[in-house]
Amino acid sequence: MSVQQAAGRRVLLLFGGAAIAVGFLVGSFVGGISAERGASVVVFGLVALPTGSLAVGVYAALLGLAFVGTLFASVRFAARFDDERVE
């Protein structure tokens, strides 16, 4: 692994962490506003989520983590095949 790859990974991890943190903050804001409107929201028809700022913030952060994790796993998978073609 070259120094440039290590620096690139660090940047992507920082970007992913920032995206998850922003998701939590926006989710907390939306949850705080929606807490006045109802008791709970059913997510994907499976789970009833209370409409509090912390609950919606955690849900948004977990959703962001799943999205960013899937994106990073896809890039890593594709890069592996790219590296095999070069060698």
Secondary structure, DSSP 8 states (H G I E B T S, - for coil): --HHHHHHHHHHHHHHHHHHHHHHHHHHHHHHHHTTT-SEEEETTTEEEE--HHHHHHHHHHHHHHHHHHHHHHHHHHHHHHHHHH-
